[in-house]
Amino acid sequence: MRPVLHGDVVAAGCALLMLAPEGREPCLERMLERASAADRYRKRLGRVHPKWGNGSLMAVARSYPHRREPALDDAEYCACLAMVFEALVAWRLRGAALSRGRR
């Protein structure tokens, strides 16, 4: 997956808002997997993935229905953003553990 920027987190949060709370975590995990797969595709073939874009989380998140970004006084939106950040930390820790295991 390409480096994650502020816009990636916002795009994922806005897509998660469209879902029932119980569907958010599995959807977010799929987004991360698809962004990673799209990035590998881009690196290998030199072009963007036809469905998932350029390997950024934003490109994948924008392929889902999404709301306009609400203000940060929206508790549900804040929960979605927190979920994205937590998933990113877990994703990076899993990647680091895999890298250490390959040495």
N, CA, C and O atoms as a GROMACS GRO file, in nm:
protein
  412
    1MET      N    1   0.086  -0.117   0.000
    1MET     CA    2   0.000   0.000   0.000
    1MET      C    3   0.090   0.123   0.000
    1MET      O    4   0.195   0.126   0.065
    2ARG      N    5   0.048   0.223  -0.074
    2ARG     CA    6   0.124   0.348  -0.079
    2ARG      C    7   0.121   0.417   0.059
    2ARG      O    8   0.037   0.383   0.143
    3PRO      N    9   0.210   0.511   0.082
    3PRO     CA   10   0.208   0.583   0.210
    3PRO      C   11   0.070   0.645   0.234
    3PRO      O   12   0.008   0.699   0.143
    4VAL      N   13   0.024   0.635   0.357
    4VAL     CA   14  -0.110   0.682   0.393
    4VAL      C   15  -0.102   0.828   0.437
    4VAL      O   16  -0.023   0.865   0.524
    5LEU      N   17  -0.186   0.910   0.375
    5LEU     CA   18  -0.192   1.052   0.405
    5LEU      C   19  -0.328   1.086   0.467
    5LEU      O   20  -0.417   1.001   0.476
    6HIS      N   21  -0.341   1.210   0.511
    6HIS     CA   22  -0.465   1.256   0.575
    6HIS      C   23  -0.588   1.226   0.488
    6HIS      O   24  -0.688   1.176   0.539
    7GLY      N   25  -0.580   1.255   0.360
    7GLY     CA   26  -0.693   1.232   0.270
    7GLY      C   27  -0.734   1.086   0.261
    7GLY      O   28  -0.852   1.056   0.242
    8ASP      N   29  -0.639   0.996   0.274
    8ASP     CA   30  -0.670   0.853   0.272
    8ASP      C   31  -0.757   0.816   0.392
    8ASP      O   32  -0.855   0.742   0.378
    9VAL      N   33  -0.720   0.869   0.508
    9VAL     CA   34  -0.795   0.839   0.631
    9VAL      C   35  -0.935   0.898   0.622
    9VAL      O   36  -1.033   0.832   0.659
   10VAL      N   37  -0.946   1.020   0.573
   10VAL     CA   38  -1.076   1.085   0.558
   10VAL      C   39  -1.164   1.007   0.460
   10VAL      O   40  -1.281   0.983   0.488
   11ALA      N   41  -1.109   0.969   0.346
   11ALA     CA   42  -1.187   0.895   0.246
   11ALA      C   43  -1.237   0.762   0.303
   11ALA      O   44  -1.353   0.726   0.282
   12ALA      N   45  -1.152   0.692   0.375
   12ALA     CA   46  -1.194   0.564   0.434
   12ALA      C   47  -1.301   0.589   0.540
   12ALA      O   48  -1.400   0.515   0.546
   13GLY      N   49  -1.283   0.690   0.623
   13GLY     CA   50  -1.382   0.722   0.726
   13GLY      C   51  -1.518   0.756   0.666
   13GLY      O   52  -1.621   0.714   0.718
   14CYS      N   53  -1.518   0.832   0.557
   14CYS     CA   54  -1.644   0.870   0.492
   14CYS      C   55  -1.713   0.749   0.428
   14CYS      O   56  -1.836   0.743   0.424
   15ALA      N   57  -1.635   0.654   0.379
   15ALA     CA   58  -1.694   0.531   0.324
   15ALA      C   59  -1.751   0.445   0.437
   15ALA      O   60  -1.859   0.388   0.422
   16LEU      N   61  -1.680   0.437   0.548
   16LEU     CA   62  -1.728   0.356   0.661
   16LEU      C   63  -1.858   0.411   0.719
   16LEU      O   64  -1.940   0.334   0.769
   17LEU      N   65  -1.876   0.542   0.713
   17LEU     CA   66  -1.999   0.603   0.764
   17LEU      C   67  -2.125   0.551   0.694
   17LEU      O   68  -2.234   0.555   0.751
   18MET      N   69  -2.110   0.503   0.572
   18MET     CA   70  -2.224   0.454   0.496
   18MET      C   71  -2.271   0.317   0.543
   18MET      O   72  -2.378   0.270   0.505
   19LEU      N   73  -2.190   0.253   0.626
   19LEU     CA   74  -2.218   0.115   0.666
   19LEU      C   75  -2.272   0.109   0.808
   19LEU      O   76  -2.251   0.199   0.890
   20ALA      N   77  -2.342   0.000   0.835
   20ALA     CA   78  -2.383  -0.028   0.972
   20ALA      C   79  -2.255  -0.056   1.053
   20ALA      O   80  -2.158  -0.107   0.999
   21PRO      N   81  -2.255  -0.021   1.182
   21PRO     CA   82  -2.133  -0.039   1.262
   21PRO      C   83  -2.072  -0.179   1.254
   21PRO      O   84  -1.949  -0.192   1.254
   22GLU      N   85  -2.154  -0.282   1.248
   22GLU     CA   86  -2.098  -0.418   1.244
   22GLU      C   87  -2.030  -0.452   1.111
   22GLU      O   88  -1.953  -0.547   1.104
   23GLY      N   89  -2.058  -0.377   1.007
   23GLY     CA   90  -1.996  -0.402   0.878
   23GLY      C   91  -1.870  -0.322   0.852
   23GLY      O   92  -1.803  -0.344   0.752
   24ARG      N   93  -1.837  -0.231   0.940
   24ARG     CA   94  -1.725  -0.140   0.915
   24ARG      C   95  -1.588  -0.207   0.923
   24ARG      O   96  -1.505  -0.187   0.834
   25GLU      N   97  -1.566  -0.284   1.026
   25GLU     CA   98  -1.433  -0.345   1.043
   25GLU      C   99  -1.398  -0.440   0.928
   25GLU      O  100  -1.288  -0.430   0.873
   26PRO      N  101  -1.489  -0.531   0.888
   26PRO     CA  102  -1.455  -0.618   0.775
   26PRO      C  103  -1.434  -0.539   0.646
   26PRO      O  104  -1.347  -0.574   0.566
   27CYS      N  105  -1.511  -0.435   0.625
   27CYS     CA  106  -1.496  -0.352   0.506
   27CYS      C  107  -1.361  -0.282   0.506
   27CYS      O  108  -1.294  -0.276   0.403
   28LEU      N  109  -1.321  -0.230   0.618
   28LEU     CA  110  -1.193  -0.160   0.629
   28LEU      C  111  -1.078  -0.257   0.602
   28LEU      O  112  -0.981  -0.221   0.536
   29GLU      N  113  -1.088  -0.378   0.653
   29GLU     CA  114  -0.983  -0.477   0.628
   29GLU      C  115  -0.974  -0.507   0.478
   29GLU      O  116  -0.864  -0.521   0.424
   30ARG      N  117  -1.089  -0.517   0.411
   30ARG     CA  118  -1.089  -0.538   0.265
   30ARG      C  119  -1.025  -0.419   0.194
   30ARG      O  120  -0.950  -0.437   0.098
   31MET      N  121  -1.055  -0.298   0.240
   31MET     CA  122  -0.995  -0.179   0.178
   31MET      C  123  -0.843  -0.184   0.187
   31MET      O  124  -0.774  -0.157   0.089
   32LEU      N  125  -0.791  -0.220   0.303
   32LEU     CA  126  -0.646  -0.227   0.322
   32LEU      C  127  -0.585  -0.335   0.232
   32LEU      O  128  -0.481  -0.313   0.170
   33GLU      N  129  -0.650  -0.450   0.226
   33GLU     CA  130  -0.601  -0.560   0.141
   33GLU      C  131  -0.602  -0.518  -0.006
   33GLU      O  132  -0.507  -0.545  -0.079
   34ARG      N  133  -0.708  -0.451  -0.048
   34ARG     CA  134  -0.720  -0.410  -0.188
   34ARG      C  135  -0.619  -0.301  -0.222
   34ARG      O  136  -0.561  -0.302  -0.331
   35ALA      N  137  -0.596  -0.208  -0.131
   35ALA     CA  138  -0.496  -0.104  -0.156
   35ALA      C  139  -0.358  -0.168  -0.170
   35ALA      O  140  -0.280  -0.128  -0.256
   36SER      N  141  -0.328  -0.263  -0.086
   36SER     CA  142  -0.200  -0.332  -0.092
   36SER      C  143  -0.187  -0.410  -0.223
   36SER      O  144  -0.082  -0.405  -0.288
   37ALA      N  145  -0.292  -0.480  -0.262
   37ALA     CA  146  -0.289  -0.556  -0.388
   37ALA      C  147  -0.275  -0.461  -0.507
   37ALA      O  148  -0.202  -0.491  -0.601
   38ALA      N  149  -0.345  -0.349  -0.504
   38ALA     CA  150  -0.338  -0.252  -0.614
   38ALA      C  151  -0.197  -0.193  -0.624
   38ALA      O  152  -0.149  -0.167  -0.734
   39ASP      N  153  -0.133  -0.170  -0.511
   39ASP     CA  154   0.003  -0.116  -0.513
   39ASP      C  155   0.100  -0.217  -0.572
   39ASP      O  156   0.188  -0.181  -0.651
   40ARG      N  157   0.085  -0.343  -0.535
   40ARG     CA  158   0.170  -0.448  -0.594
   40ARG      C  159   0.147  -0.456  -0.745
   40ARG      O  160   0.242  -0.469  -0.822
   41TYR      N  161   0.022  -0.448  -0.788
   41TYR     CA  162  -0.015  -0.450  -0.930
   41TYR      C  163   0.053  -0.334  -1.002
   41TYR      O  164   0.112  -0.352  -1.108
   42ARG      N  165   0.043  -0.215  -0.944
   42ARG     CA  166   0.102  -0.094  -1.004
   42ARG      C  167   0.254  -0.108  -1.018
   42ARG      O  168   0.311  -0.072  -1.121
   43LYS      N  169   0.317  -0.158  -0.915
   43LYS     CA  170   0.462  -0.174  -0.919
   43LYS      C  171   0.504  -0.279  -1.022
   43LYS      O  172   0.604  -0.262  -1.091
   44ARG      N  173   0.429  -0.387  -1.031
   44ARG     CA  174   0.463  -0.496  -1.120
   44ARG      C  175   0.435  -0.462  -1.266
   44ARG      O  176   0.516  -0.493  -1.354
   45LEU      N  177   0.320  -0.399  -1.294
   45LEU     CA  178   0.277  -0.377  -1.432
   45LEU      C  179   0.292  -0.233  -1.481
   45LEU      O  180   0.278  -0.206  -1.600
   46GLY      N  181   0.322  -0.141  -1.389
   46GLY     CA  182   0.343  -0.004  -1.429
   46GLY      C  183   0.217   0.072  -1.466
   46GLY      O  184   0.223   0.172  -1.537
   47ARG      N  185   0.103   0.025  -1.419
   47ARG     CA  186  -0.024   0.096  -1.442
   47ARG      C  187  -0.116   0.071  -1.324
   47ARG      O  188  -0.096  -0.021  -1.245
   48VAL      N  189  -0.219   0.155  -1.313
   48VAL     CA  190  -0.311   0.142  -1.199
   48VAL      C  191  -0.400   0.020  -1.215
   48VAL      O  192  -0.429  -0.025  -1.326
   49HIS      N  193  -0.443  -0.032  -1.104
   49HIS     CA  194  -0.535  -0.146  -1.103
   49HIS      C  195  -0.669  -0.097  -1.157
   49HIS      O  196  -0.714   0.011  -1.121
   50PRO      N  197  -0.735  -0.175  -1.244
   50PRO     CA  198  -0.860  -0.128  -1.305
   50PRO      C  199  -0.975  -0.104  -1.208
   50PRO      O  200  -1.062  -0.022  -1.237
   51LYS      N  201  -0.978  -0.171  -1.095
   51LYS     CA  202  -1.087  -0.152  -0.999
   51LYS      C  203  -1.043  -0.076  -0.875
   51LYS      O  204  -1.122   0.000  -0.818
   52TRP      N  205  -0.919  -0.095  -0.830
   52TRP     CA  206  -0.876  -0.044  -0.701
   52TRP      C  207  -0.777   0.071  -0.710
   52TRP      O  208  -0.732   0.121  -0.607
   53GLY      N  209  -0.743   0.113  -0.828
   53GLY     CA  210  -0.665   0.234  -0.844
   53GLY      C  211  -0.516   0.219  -0.826
   53GLY      O  212  -0.458   0.115  -0.859
   54ASN      N  213  -0.454   0.324  -0.774
   54ASN     CA  214  -0.308   0.338  -0.773
   54ASN      C  215  -0.238   0.280  -0.650
   54ASN      O  216  -0.117   0.299  -0.634
   55GLY      N  217  -0.309   0.210  -0.566
   55GLY     CA  218  -0.247   0.152  -0.447
   55GLY      C  219  -0.263   0.236  -0.322
   55GLY      O  220  -0.210   0.201  -0.217
   56SER      N  221  -0.336   0.347  -0.333
   56SER     CA  222  -0.360   0.428  -0.214
   56SER      C  223  -0.491   0.385  -0.148
   56SER      O  224  -0.582   0.334  -0.213
   57LEU      N  225  -0.498   0.406  -0.020
   57LEU     CA  226  -0.621   0.376   0.053
   57LEU      C  227  -0.735   0.465   0.000
   57LEU      O  228  -0.849   0.421  -0.007
   58MET      N  229  -0.704   0.589  -0.036
   58MET     CA  230  -0.807   0.679  -0.088
   58MET      C  231  -0.869   0.625  -0.216
   58MET      O  232  -0.991   0.629  -0.233
   59ALA      N  233  -0.787   0.575  -0.307
   59ALA     CA  234  -0.839   0.523  -0.433
   59ALA      C  235  -0.938   0.409  -0.409
   59ALA      O  236  -1.042   0.401  -0.472
   60VAL      N  237  -0.903   0.322  -0.317
   60VAL     CA  238  -0.993   0.210  -0.285
   60VAL      C  239  -1.118   0.262  -0.215
   60VAL      O  240  -1.229   0.224  -0.251
   61ALA      N  241  -1.100   0.348  -0.116
   61ALA     CA  242  -1.215   0.398  -0.039
   61ALA      C  243  -1.313   0.472  -0.129
   61ALA      O  244  -1.434   0.463  -0.109
   62ARG      N  245  -1.263   0.545  -0.227
   62ARG     CA  246  -1.351   0.621  -0.316
   62ARG      C  247  -1.428   0.530  -0.412
   62ARG      O  248  -1.524   0.574  -0.475
   63SER      N  249  -1.388   0.403  -0.422
   63SER     CA  250  -1.463   0.310  -0.506
   63SER      C  251  -1.588   0.258  -0.433
   63SER      O  252  -1.672   0.191  -0.493
   64TYR      N  253  -1.600   0.290  -0.305
   64TYR     CA  254  -1.716   0.253  -0.224
   64TYR      C  255  -1.811   0.374  -0.216
   64TYR      O  256  -1.767   0.487  -0.232
   65PRO      N  257  -1.940   0.350  -0.193
   65PRO     CA  258  -2.028   0.465  -0.165
   65PRO      C  259  -1.975   0.538  -0.042
   65PRO      O  260  -1.928   0.475   0.052
   66HIS      N  261  -1.983   0.669  -0.043
   66HIS     CA  262  -1.930   0.746   0.069
   66HIS      C  263  -2.010   0.874   0.089
   66HIS      O  264  -2.074   0.925  -0.003
   67ARG      N  265  -2.003   0.925   0.210
   67ARG     CA  266  -2.067   1.052   0.245
   67ARG      C  267  -1.967   1.164   0.230
   67ARG      O  268  -1.846   1.142   0.224
   68ARG      N  269  -2.020   1.285   0.225
   68ARG     CA  270  -1.932   1.402   0.234
   68ARG      C  271  -1.873   1.404   0.375
   68ARG      O  272  -1.933   1.353   0.469
   69GLU      N  273  -1.758   1.462   0.387
   69GLU     CA  274  -1.693   1.465   0.518
   69GLU      C  275  -1.770   1.554   0.614
   69GLU      O  276  -1.789   1.673   0.587
   70PRO      N  277  -1.816   1.498   0.726
   70PRO     CA  278  -1.883   1.580   0.826
   70PRO      C  279  -1.779   1.651   0.915
   70PRO      O  280  -1.659   1.626   0.904
   71ALA      N  281  -1.827   1.738   0.999
   71ALA     CA  282  -1.739   1.805   1.095
   71ALA      C  283  -1.696   1.706   1.204
   71ALA      O  284  -1.757   1.602   1.222
   72LEU      N  285  -1.591   1.742   1.273
   72LEU     CA  286  -1.540   1.653   1.377
   72LEU      C  287  -1.624   1.654   1.504
   72LEU      O  288  -1.588   1.589   1.602
   73ASP      N  289  -1.735   1.727   1.504
   73ASP     CA  290  -1.828   1.716   1.617
   73ASP      C  291  -1.926   1.601   1.597
   73ASP      O  292  -2.013   1.579   1.681
   74ASP      N  293  -1.913   1.528   1.486
   74ASP     CA  294  -1.994   1.410   1.457
   74ASP      C  295  -1.926   1.290   1.522
   74ASP      O  296  -1.823   1.243   1.474
   75ALA      N  297  -1.983   1.241   1.630
   75ALA     CA  298  -1.920   1.133   1.708
   75ALA      C  299  -1.904   1.005   1.625
   75ALA      O  300  -1.804   0.935   1.639
   76GLU      N  301  -2.000   0.976   1.541
   76GLU     CA  302  -1.991   0.854   1.459
   76GLU      C  303  -1.875   0.864   1.360
   76GLU      O  304  -1.804   0.767   1.338
   77TYR      N  305  -1.858   0.982   1.302
   77TYR     CA  306  -1.746   1.004   1.210
   77TYR      C  307  -1.613   0.991   1.285
   77TYR      O  308  -1.520   0.928   1.235
   78CYS      N  309  -1.604   1.049   1.402
   78CYS     CA  310  -1.482   1.036   1.482
   78CYS      C  311  -1.452   0.889   1.513
   78CYS      O  312  -1.336   0.847   1.511
   79ALA      N  313  -1.555   0.812   1.542
   79ALA     CA  314  -1.536   0.670   1.568
   79ALA      C  315  -1.483   0.599   1.443
   79ALA      O  316  -1.398   0.510   1.453
   80CYS      N  317  -1.532   0.639   1.327
   80CYS     CA  318  -1.483   0.580   1.202
   80CYS      C  319  -1.337   0.616   1.178
   80CYS      O  320  -1.257   0.531   1.139
   81LEU      N  321  -1.302   0.741   1.202
   81LEU     CA  322  -1.162   0.781   1.187
   81LEU      C  323  -1.073   0.705   1.283
   81LEU      O  324  -0.965   0.660   1.246
   82ALA      N  325  -1.118   0.691   1.407
   82ALA     CA  326  -1.040   0.616   1.507
   82ALA      C  327  -1.022   0.471   1.462
   82ALA      O  328  -0.915   0.412   1.480
   83MET      N  329  -1.126   0.414   1.403
   83MET     CA  330  -1.118   0.277   1.353
   83MET      C  331  -1.013   0.267   1.242
   83MET      O  332  -0.937   0.171   1.238
   84VAL      N  333  -1.009   0.365   1.154
   84VAL     CA  334  -0.910   0.365   1.047
   84VAL      C  335  -0.770   0.372   1.107
   84VAL      O  336  -0.682   0.295   1.068
   85PHE      N  337  -0.747   0.463   1.200
   85PHE     CA  338  -0.615   0.475   1.261
   85PHE      C  339  -0.575   0.346   1.334
   85PHE      O  340  -0.461   0.302   1.323
   86GLU      N  341  -0.668   0.287   1.406
   86GLU     CA  342  -0.637   0.161   1.477
   86GLU      C  343  -0.603   0.050   1.378
   86GLU      O  344  -0.510  -0.028   1.402
   87ALA      N  345  -0.676   0.043   1.268
   87ALA     CA  346  -0.649  -0.060   1.168
   87ALA      C  347  -0.513  -0.037   1.102
   87ALA      O  348  -0.442  -0.133   1.072
   88LEU      N  349  -0.478   0.088   1.079
   88LEU     CA  350  -0.348   0.118   1.020
   88LEU      C  351  -0.234   0.078   1.113
   88LEU      O  352  -0.133   0.023   1.068
   89VAL      N  353  -0.249   0.104   1.241
   89VAL     CA  354  -0.147   0.063   1.337
   89VAL      C  355  -0.133  -0.089   1.336
   89VAL      O  356  -0.021  -0.141   1.329
   90ALA      N  357  -0.244  -0.161   1.342
   90ALA     CA  358  -0.240  -0.308   1.340
   90ALA      C  359  -0.179  -0.358   1.209
   90ALA      O  360  -0.100  -0.452   1.210
   91TRP      N  361  -0.214  -0.297   1.098
   91TRP     CA  362  -0.162  -0.335   0.966
   91TRP      C  363  -0.010  -0.318   0.963
   91TRP      O  364   0.062  -0.406   0.916
   92ARG      N  365   0.038  -0.205   1.012
   92ARG     CA  366   0.182  -0.179   1.012
   92ARG      C  367   0.256  -0.274   1.107
   92ARG      O  368   0.366  -0.319   1.076
   93LEU      N  369   0.195  -0.304   1.222
   93LEU     CA  370   0.259  -0.397   1.315
   93LEU      C  371   0.266  -0.538   1.256
   93LEU      O  372   0.366  -0.607   1.273
   94ARG      N  373   0.161  -0.580   1.186
   94ARG     CA  374   0.164  -0.711   1.121
   94ARG      C  375   0.273  -0.714   1.014
   94ARG      O  376   0.346  -0.813   1.002
   95GLY      N  377   0.284  -0.606   0.938
   95GLY     CA  378   0.388  -0.600   0.834
   95GLY      C  379   0.527  -0.604   0.892
   95GLY      O  380   0.616  -0.668   0.837
   96ALA      N  381   0.547  -0.534   1.003
   96ALA     CA  382   0.678  -0.533   1.069
   96ALA      C  383   0.711  -0.672   1.123
   96ALA      O  384   0.825  -0.717   1.114
   97ALA      N  385   0.612  -0.739   1.180
   97ALA     CA  386   0.635  -0.874   1.233
   97ALA      C  387   0.671  -0.971   1.121
   97ALA      O  388   0.758  -1.056   1.138
   98LEU      N  389   0.604  -0.957   1.007
   98LEU     CA  390   0.635  -1.043   0.892
   98LEU      C  391   0.778  -1.016   0.841
   98LEU      O  392   0.850  -1.109   0.806
   99SER      N  393   0.816  -0.889   0.839
   99SER     CA  394   0.950  -0.855   0.793
   99SER      C  395   1.057  -0.912   0.885
   99SER      O  396   1.160  -0.962   0.839
  100ARG      N  397   1.032  -0.906   1.016
  100ARG     CA  398   1.129  -0.962   1.112
  100ARG      C  399   1.136  -1.113   1.095
  100ARG      O  400   1.244  -1.170   1.111
  101GLY      N  401   1.028  -1.178   1.064
  101GLY     CA  402   1.026  -1.323   1.048
  101GLY      C  403   1.100  -1.369   0.924
  101GLY      O  404   1.142  -1.485   0.917
  102ARG      N  405   1.118  -1.282   0.825
  102ARG     CA  406   1.187  -1.319   0.701
  102ARG      C  407   1.338  -1.311   0.713
  102ARG      O  408   1.409  -1.364   0.628
  103ARG      N  409   1.388  -1.247   0.817
  103ARG     CA  410   1.534  -1.231   0.833
  103ARG      C  411   1.600  -1.358   0.874
  103ARG      O  412   1.722  -1.361   0.891
   0.00000   0.00000   0.00000
